[in-house]
Amino acid sequence: MKKYSALDRIVEVKVGERFIIALDSNPTTGYEWGVEFEPNCIEHDDERDRTFFRTSEDIGAGGKEEFEFQPLKSGKTEIIMRYKRAWEAEAIEEKVFTVEIT
């Protein structure tokens, strides 16, 4: 399965080829990544397709959060990731991934 990071801006996949976007995260701060995408082009279930991996055993340490997606049809679309606290209106970080599906 292909894995993309914050440095990647173009995701190139085939219909049905699941892929992962992995971003730095620290849920102990109250911040979390929100995912915005076209559900008729891409499938993602936030409960099932979201995993956090700590990079340190230290209390409160951050890590990587991985989001798994499955392209449903060919075309071009975007996945927008916003890092924010649920009670705040503005995100402190935003990543936009262009997804080219063949």
C-alpha positions as CSV (number, residue, x, y, z in Angstrom):
1,M,0.0,0.0,0.0
2,K,1.4,3.4,-1.0
3,K,2.0,5.9,1.9
4,Y,2.2,9.6,1.4
5,S,3.4,12.3,3.9
6,A,3.0,16.0,4.5
7,L,5.7,16.6,1.9
8,D,3.7,15.0,-0.9
9,R,1.1,17.1,-2.6
10,I,0.2,14.8,-5.5
11,V,-1.2,11.3,-4.8
12,E,-1.3,9.0,-7.9
13,V,-3.4,5.8,-7.5
14,K,-5.6,3.5,-9.3
15,V,-9.3,2.8,-8.7
16,G,-9.6,0.4,-5.7
17,E,-5.9,0.9,-4.7
18,R,-6.0,1.8,-1.0
19,F,-3.4,4.4,0.1
20,I,-2.3,6.1,3.3
21,I,-1.7,9.7,4.2
22,A,0.6,9.9,7.4
23,L,0.9,13.2,9.3
24,D,2.6,14.3,12.5
25,S,0.1,14.5,15.3
26,N,-0.1,14.9,19.1
27,P,-3.7,14.1,20.3
28,T,-2.7,14.9,23.9
29,T,-2.7,18.6,23.0
30,G,-6.4,18.5,21.9
31,Y,-5.5,19.0,18.3
32,E,-6.6,16.4,15.7
33,W,-6.7,16.2,11.9
34,G,-10.0,16.7,10.2
35,V,-10.5,15.1,6.8
36,E,-12.5,16.7,4.0
37,F,-13.0,14.8,0.7
38,E,-15.5,14.0,-2.0
39,P,-17.3,10.8,-0.8
40,N,-18.4,9.9,-4.4
41,C,-14.6,9.8,-5.4
42,I,-12.9,8.4,-2.3
43,E,-13.9,6.2,0.6
44,H,-12.7,6.9,4.2
45,D,-14.3,5.8,7.5
46,D,-12.8,7.9,10.3
47,E,-13.5,5.3,12.9
48,R,-12.0,2.4,10.9
49,D,-9.4,4.0,8.7
50,R,-7.6,6.3,11.2
51,T,-4.6,5.0,13.4
52,F,-2.2,6.8,15.7
53,F,1.4,5.6,16.3
54,R,3.5,7.1,19.1
55,T,7.1,7.8,18.2
56,S,8.2,7.9,21.8
57,E,7.2,6.2,25.1
58,D,7.3,9.6,26.9
59,I,4.1,10.8,28.4
60,G,2.4,13.3,26.1
61,A,4.7,12.5,23.2
62,G,3.4,13.0,19.6
63,G,3.6,10.6,16.8
64,K,2.2,9.9,13.3
65,E,-1.4,9.6,12.5
66,E,-2.3,7.5,9.4
67,F,-5.5,7.9,7.3
68,E,-6.4,5.2,4.9
69,F,-8.4,5.9,1.7
70,Q,-9.8,3.9,-1.2
71,P,-10.4,5.6,-4.6
72,L,-13.8,4.7,-6.0
73,K,-13.7,6.1,-9.5
74,S,-11.2,7.6,-11.9
75,G,-10.6,11.4,-12.0
76,K,-9.0,14.2,-10.1
77,T,-10.1,15.3,-6.6
78,E,-8.6,16.7,-3.4
79,I,-8.2,15.6,0.2
80,I,-8.0,18.5,2.6
81,M,-6.6,17.9,6.1
82,R,-7.0,20.5,8.8
83,Y,-5.2,20.3,12.2
84,K,-7.4,22.0,14.9
85,R,-9.1,21.6,18.2
86,A,-12.8,20.7,18.1
87,W,-13.8,23.8,20.0
88,E,-11.8,26.3,17.9
89,A,-12.9,27.7,14.5
90,E,-9.5,28.1,12.9
91,A,-7.0,25.3,12.0
92,I,-3.4,25.9,12.9
93,E,-2.3,23.8,9.9
94,E,-3.8,22.7,6.6
95,K,-2.5,20.2,4.0
96,V,-4.1,19.8,0.6
97,F,-3.5,16.6,-1.4
98,T,-4.4,16.4,-5.1
99,V,-5.5,12.9,-5.9
100,E,-5.2,11.6,-9.4
101,I,-7.1,8.4,-9.9
102,T,-6.7,6.2,-13.0
